[in-house]
């Protein structure tokens, strides 16, 4: 039997991406309008509208993927489902997990990914960490033989207990 955990999405994170997406799409629309209503720099305006349109599309994909993020615990593995734009889904064999700890979302230097959502970060006390977060409060730090992960499942203490029961079965 597997446990699928759909995390709670922070209104602040969602609103940040929503506002930025609307702004970029509106800007792309304005540039497209200027492209067709002006003869000055027609090619430059067309390129700008295509670039902004692509950026808006990327933002929409990230926004949608925030709501699709999930953490699935099976008999043998923990699967972190995220978009490829932040590093893709991760499968962690349970036998490689050393510890699961409740944590605050730490400050880190983004190496690759999307701010406020996830990707690879450098966290001074941990080194390189894969982060998949949908809010700022439900952090779990998963230390494994192959690296560290920070996730934000709903009811993190219940999820922590479920993971620990799989990696250390009752005697």
C-alpha positions in Angstrom: 0.0 0.0 0.0 1.3 3.5 -0.8 0.6 6.8 0.9 0.2 9.8 -1.4 0.6 13.2 0.3 -0.6 16.3 -1.5 1.0 19.2 0.3 -0.8 22.4 1.3 0.2 25.3 -1.1 1.0 28.5 0.6 -1.1 31.4 -0.5 2.0 33.6 -0.6 3.9 31.2 -2.9 0.9 30.8 -5.2 0.2 34.5 -5.3 3.8 35.3 -6.1 3.7 33.1 -9.2 0.2 34.1 -10.2 1.1 37.9 -10.1 4.4 37.3 -12.0 2.7 35.2 -14.6 -0.1 37.7 -15.2 2.5 40.5 -15.4 4.7 38.7 -17.9 1.7 37.7 -20.1 0.3 41.2 -20.0 3.8 42.6 -21.0 3.9 40.0 -23.8 0.5 41.2 -25.0 1.6 44.9 -24.8 4.7 44.2 -26.8 2.7 42.1 -29.4 0.3 45.0 -29.7 3.2 47.5 -30.2 4.7 45.1 -32.8 1.6 45.3 -35.0 0.9 49.0 -34.4 4.4 50.4 -34.9 6.9 50.2 -37.7 9.8 51.1 -35.5 11.9 48.1 -34.5 9.4 45.6 -35.8 11.8 42.6 -35.7 13.0 43.5 -32.2 9.5 43.8 -30.9 8.5 40.5 -32.4 11.5 38.8 -30.8 10.6 40.4 -27.4 7.0 39.3 -27.6 8.1 35.7 -28.4 10.6 35.7 -25.5 8.0 37.2 -23.1 5.4 34.7 -24.3 7.8 31.8 -23.6 8.6 33.2 -20.2 4.9 33.4 -19.4 4.4 29.9 -20.5 7.2 28.7 -18.3 5.6 30.6 -15.3 2.3 28.9 -16.0 4.0 25.5 -16.0 5.7 26.2 -12.7 2.4 27.5 -11.2 0.5 24.4 -12.3 3.3 22.1 -11.1 3.2 23.6 -7.6 -0.4 22.3 -7.3 0.7 18.9 -8.7 3.6 18.4 -6.3 3.2 15.2 -4.3 5.1 12.9 -2.1 4.4 9.2 -2.4 5.6 6.6 0.1 5.6 3.0 -1.1 6.9 -0.1 0.6 10.4 0.4 -0.9 10.7 4.1 -1.9 9.8 7.7 -1.4 8.8 9.5 -4.6 9.0 13.3 -4.8 6.9 14.4 -7.8 7.9 17.8 -9.2 8.3 19.5 -12.6 11.5 19.0 -14.7 11.9 22.8 -14.5 13.2 22.4 -10.9 15.0 19.2 -11.4 12.3 16.6 -11.9 10.9 13.9 -9.8 13.1 12.1 -7.4 12.9 8.5 -6.2 14.6 7.7 -2.9 15.0 4.0 -1.9 13.9 3.7 1.7 17.0 1.7 2.6 19.2 4.7 1.8 17.3 7.1 4.3 19.4 7.8 7.4 17.0 10.2 9.1 13.9 12.3 8.8 13.7 15.5 10.8 11.1 18.3 11.2 12.9 21.5 10.0 12.3 25.1 9.3 12.8 26.1 5.6 16.4 27.2 5.7 18.1 30.0 3.8 20.0 28.7 0.9 21.7 29.8 -2.3 19.8 28.6 -5.3 21.9 26.6 -7.7 19.1 25.5 -10.0 15.4 25.8 -9.9 12.6 28.2 -9.1 12.6 30.5 -6.1 9.9 29.7 -3.5 9.2 26.3 -5.1 12.3 24.3 -5.3 15.3 22.9 -7.1 18.9 22.5 -6.0 20.1 24.8 -3.2 23.3 25.1 -1.3 22.6 25.3 2.4 25.7 26.0 4.5 25.0 23.4 7.2 23.9 20.7 4.8 25.7 21.3 1.4 23.7 20.6 -1.8 20.0 19.9 -1.1 17.1 19.2 -3.4 14.1 21.2 -2.2 10.5 20.7 -3.2 8.3 23.1 -1.1 4.8 24.4 -1.4 4.7 26.3 1.9 7.1 27.8 4.5 6.0 25.8 7.5 5.8 22.0 6.9 9.5 21.2 6.3 10.9 17.8 6.6 14.6 17.2 6.1 15.4 13.8 4.7 19.0 12.8 5.0 20.1 9.9 2.7 23.3 8.1 1.7 23.1 9.9 -1.6 22.1 13.5 -0.6 19.6 15.6 1.3 16.1 16.5 0.5 13.7 19.1 2.0 10.0 18.6 1.4 6.8 20.1 2.8 4.1 17.4 3.1 0.8 18.2 4.7 0.8 17.0 8.3 4.6 16.7 8.3 4.8 14.8 11.7 2.4 12.2 10.5 4.3 11.8 7.2 7.6 11.6 9.2 6.1 8.8 11.4 5.0 7.0 8.3 8.4 7.2 6.7 10.2 6.1 9.9 7.8 3.1 10.3 8.9 2.0 6.8 12.6 2.4 7.3 12.6 1.0 10.9 9.8 -1.6 11.1 8.5 -2.3 14.6 10.3 -5.1 16.4 
